[in-house]
Amino acid sequence: MDTKAVVKMLTAKRPKILLDRESALSSGSTLLNLACTDHPDFAFMKGGYYYLVGDSMSGKTWTSLTCFAEACLNPAFKNYQLIFDDVEGGAKMDVEYYFGKEVARRMKLEQSTTIESFYTTLARLARADKPFVYVLDSQDALTSKAAAKKVSKQRKADEEGQEAAGSYGDGKAKYHSENIRQVLADLRASKSILIIIGQTRDNLGFGFEKKTRSGGKALRFYAQLEIWTSVFKKIQRTVRGRPRTIGARCLAEVKKNRVTGKIGKDRQVEIPIYYGFGIDDVGSIVDYLVGEEHWSAKEVTKGNKTTKLLHAPELEFKGSRGQLIAHIEQEKLEPKIRKLAGEVWAQIEAECEPRRKRRYE
């Protein structure tokens, strides 16, 4: 290729990433969508692989199953297979109650046992030439043929009163590295979505990170997004004079982002999840708009009781947090506040940009 051709290729304008109902899927959380793509309605683009890592009870399974519910609401995913690979066997919630009848009808269960069987299933789906949204929950629960052989060898040695030689590695990291590249090609060809869930572990080695995870470098390297979740604090309500835990406020931090390039604590959002309800999208948006001081909050004391009153001028409403949430739901104002959250997010992002002349036009 001559010099002029190279220059032309490098300076050619690249098409902007299009995010719409035809090309992308919502996570079910407006704030998580914004953290992932800067768009209030979409987090996961078709044709991509996404890595969701988190502590126990930090909303990983809730988020992935909520994606199925969003797929059922999006006509562009009408013909998609919704596949939940329940390796852990731990997702026992009532799918129809929390995520709707359509998810219960369309969701197909897999239960891979080894990393080899997981990739075999993906290859079979690719040959079927029908797009899918696939959730692996979780890669940590997968074993491998190499690990199974070592366990068998160890048991035999124990029975014979001998020591079993060999390493304790299971070979999963290498297997991911060798196979996930082909999966990416298949995802792009079929416009499918793969979400792999991983568990955090305490980092007992050196470094600044308190948490780590297993599976090798390839899981992060090939991911479009890597999202880490943790529990911020419990949600409690006083019932019959005693505090009862009814949910958790979870933090989701985008640690890798090939969509916007924006990562880290500044892309950390708080998502309330109720055990009897699921992701509270409306509540999280209200808290976000108040936290960013777009909506005002004022404490009012009457007698011995202090109440925080919120003012949402766009909705022409003043009242408590609970009253505001009820008003939004009763008047079906969810689309309006999602759009508003997106506008506030965009304003903050613009204010964070360096006020400099661009070097390259």
N, C-alpha and C positions, 0 to 999 in steps of 0.2 A: 504494500500500500504506500503511495507516494505521500510526501509531506502535506500537500494541500488537502488530500483526502482525510488525513489524520486530523488536521486542524478543523476541517469542516465537521467531522464526527464529534470532536470534543466540544465544539462551540455551538452545536445544534441545540435548540431549545427542547428540553425533555417535556413530555406531556405531564401535566399536573395529575396527581393521584385523585381519581374521582371517587367520592364517597357518596353513595346513594343507596336506595333500597335494593337496587339491582346488583350492586357490587359488594355490599358489606352487611354485617350482622351486628345487632346491638348486644351488649353484655347484660342488659336489663337494669344497669345502673348508669344514670346520666353522668355522674361524676367520673366513674371509671371510663366511660366512653371518652369523655373530655381528656382524661389523663393519657389515654391511648392514642387518640387521633386528633384532638382539638375540635372534635365534632360531637354535639350532644346526643346524637342518635346512633352512632356506630363505633364499634371497637375492633371487630375482626373482619378483615377483608377476605373475600373468596380466594382460594388458591394458596392459603398460607398455613403455617404451623405456628402454634402459640404455646408458651410454656408458663404454667401457673404453679408457683411454688409457695408453700405456706405452712404455718404451724397447724397443729391439730385444732379443729373447731374454729378455723378462721375464715370460713365461707367459701372454700375452694369448690366443694361439691355443689353447694347452693348456686354459686355463680355459673358453673358449667351447665347445670340443669335448667337454670333460668335462660341460658342461651337457646335451649331447645324450645322453651315457651316463646321466645322472641322469634325464632324461626317459623313457628306455627302461625304467628301474626303477620309474617312478611310473605307476600305472594311470590316473591322471587325464590323462596325456598320450598315452594309447594311440592316439588318432586324430589326433594332431598331425603335421603335416609338419615334418621337420627339414631345414632348408635352409642350406647353407653357401655363401656367395657369395665365392668365392676370387678376388677381383680381382687380388691380388698373384701368384697362381699359386705361392705359396710353401709351402703346406701339403702336404708330400709324405710325412708319416709314415704308417706302416701303421695305418690306422684300426681294422681288426678286432683287431689285436694289442693296441693301447693302450686302445681304448674299447669293444671287444666286437663280436660278430657282429651283434647287433641294430642297433647304430649303423651298421655297414657296410651293412646291408640297407636301412635306412630313410632314410639321409642322401641328400639330393638336392643335386647341385652346380649352382650358377649361376656365371656369370662375367661380371658387369656390366663394361662398359668406360667408360661415361660416367655422370655423376650423373643424367642424364635417364633412362637405361635402368634404373638402380637403382630410381628412384621409379615407373617404368612397371611393373616387376616387382612391386613392393609393391601397386600398384593392381590388377594382375591377380589377385594372391593374395586381395586383399580381395573381389573380385567372385566368386571361386570359393567363398566362404563355408565354407572349411575352415580351422580354426585352425593356427597354425604357430609354430615357434621359428626365427627367422631371424638368422643371423650375417653381418654384412658385414665382410670382412677384406681390406683396410681402406678407409676412406673417403679416405685420403690418396692411394691408388693410382688412384682414379677421376679421369678427366679430364672435360671438358665440351665441348659443341658449340662454345661460344664460344672455348675454348682451342684446339680443333682448327682453327678458322677462322684464328686468329691465327698458329698454326704454319704453316699453308698459305701465308698471306700473307707471313710472314717468309721462307719458303723461296723463294717466287717473287721477292721483293725481292732476296734474296741472289744468285739466278741472274742477275738483271738488274743486279747491282752497285749496288743502291739501298738506302736505309734504309727500314724499315717503320715507319709511324707507328702510334700507339695505345698503350693501357696494357698492362701485363703481367698484369693480374688475370685469373683464370679464371672468375669469376662463381659459384663453388660456394657461397660463404657466403650469397649472396643467394638462390640456388636452395634451399638447405636451409631458410632462413628462410621462404620462400614455400610450401614443400611439406610440411614435417614436421608441421605442425599437423593436416593432413588425415590423415596417417598415424596420429597419436595417436587420432583418432576411430575409425579402422578397427581399431586394436589393441584398443581398449576393446570395440568391438562384437563382435569375434570371439574375445576373450580370448586374443589372441596375444602373443608376446614378441619384441621386436626388440633385438638387441645390436649396436651399432656400435663397431667397433674403430678407434682412432686412434693415430698415431705421435707421440711427443714430438719436439720440436726444441729446440735450444739457444736460449735467450732472449738475443738480441743487443741488445735495447733496454734501457730503464730499468725498474726495479722490483726487488722482492725475490725473485721466482720465477726460478730458474735455467733452468727448462724451460717451454716453451709448446707450443702445437699449432695446427694449421690448421683451417679449416672454418667459422669464424665463431661468433658468440655463441649462435645458436639451438641448436646441438648440446648445449651445457650447459643452456641455459634450459629446454628441454623434457624433459630427462632426469629420470627418477625417481631414478637413482643415477649419480654420476660417480666412477669408480674409476681411480686412477693407479697403475701398477705400475713397479717398477724392480728392478734386480739388486743385492742387498745384498752377497753374496759367493759365490764358487764353492764347490761341494761336491767335495771331493777324497778319493780313496782311494789308498793306496800299493799298487801292483801290480808285482810283480817288481822291488821296490826303488826304483820311481820313482812320484812323485805323479801321479795321473791325474784329470782333471776329469770327474766323472760326473753333474754336475747344478749347480743354482744355487739359492741361497736368495733368494727374491723377496719384496719388500715390496709390499703392496697398501694404499693409503691412500684412504679414502672422502672425497672433497672436496666432494661434494654428496649430500644424503640427504633425500628427501621422505618417507621412511618413519618414521625416528626423529628426524630433525633433528640428529643427532650426527655431527660431521665432524672432520677434521683429524688431526694426528699421534696423538692418543689413540685414533683408530679405524684405526690402522695395524697390520697383522698380518703375520707372517712365514710364508711358504708355501714349503716345500722342494719342488722339482721335479726329478726324476731323468730323465735322457735316456732311460734304458731302462725306465722305470716310469711316469712321469707324476707327478701331484700326490701327495705323501706325506701323506695326511690324518692317519693314526695318529701318525706322527713329529712332525707339527706340534702335535698335541694334547698329546703327552707333553712336548715342549719348553715349551709354554704353561703347563701345570700345574706344571712345575718352575720356570719363570721367575717365576711368580706366587707361588712358595713354598707352593703347596698340597701338592705332593709334595716331599719333602726329597731333597737330593743330598749325598753325603758322599764325599770322596776317601779311598781306602784304598791304602796303599803296601805292596807285597810285593816285596822285593828292589829291583831297579831299575825296576820297573813300577808306575805309579800308575793306578788305575782309579777312576772315579766311579760309585758305587753309588746307585741310586735306590730310594726307598721309596714304594710306592703302597699305602697301607693299605686302600683300598676294594677292591683286587684281591688283598690279602693276598700281596703280592709284593715281594721285594727282589732287586735285581740290576742289571746294567749297562743302559744305554739300549737297546742292541741286543737283549738278552735280554728286556727288558720289552716291546718292540715285537713280538718273536716270540711271547711269551706271549699278548699281546692278540689277535694274528691267529690263533694256534692254537686258543685257547679261544673265539673269535668274540665278543670283548668290545667290539667297535667301538661298538655302540649304547650301551653302558654308559658308555664314556668320552666319547662325544659329549654325552650328557646331563649328565655331570659337568662338562665344559667349559662348557656352557650355564649350569649352576648357579653355577660360580665367576665367570663373566662377569657374571651378574645380581647377585651379591653385591658385586662391585667397583663396578658401576654404582650400586647402592643406596648404597654408602659415599661415592660421589662427589656424591650429591645434596645440595643445601643443606638444612641442618636448620632449616627455616623453616616457619612457618604459611602455608598456601596462601592467596593473596589471593582466589581465585575457586573456589567449590565448585559 
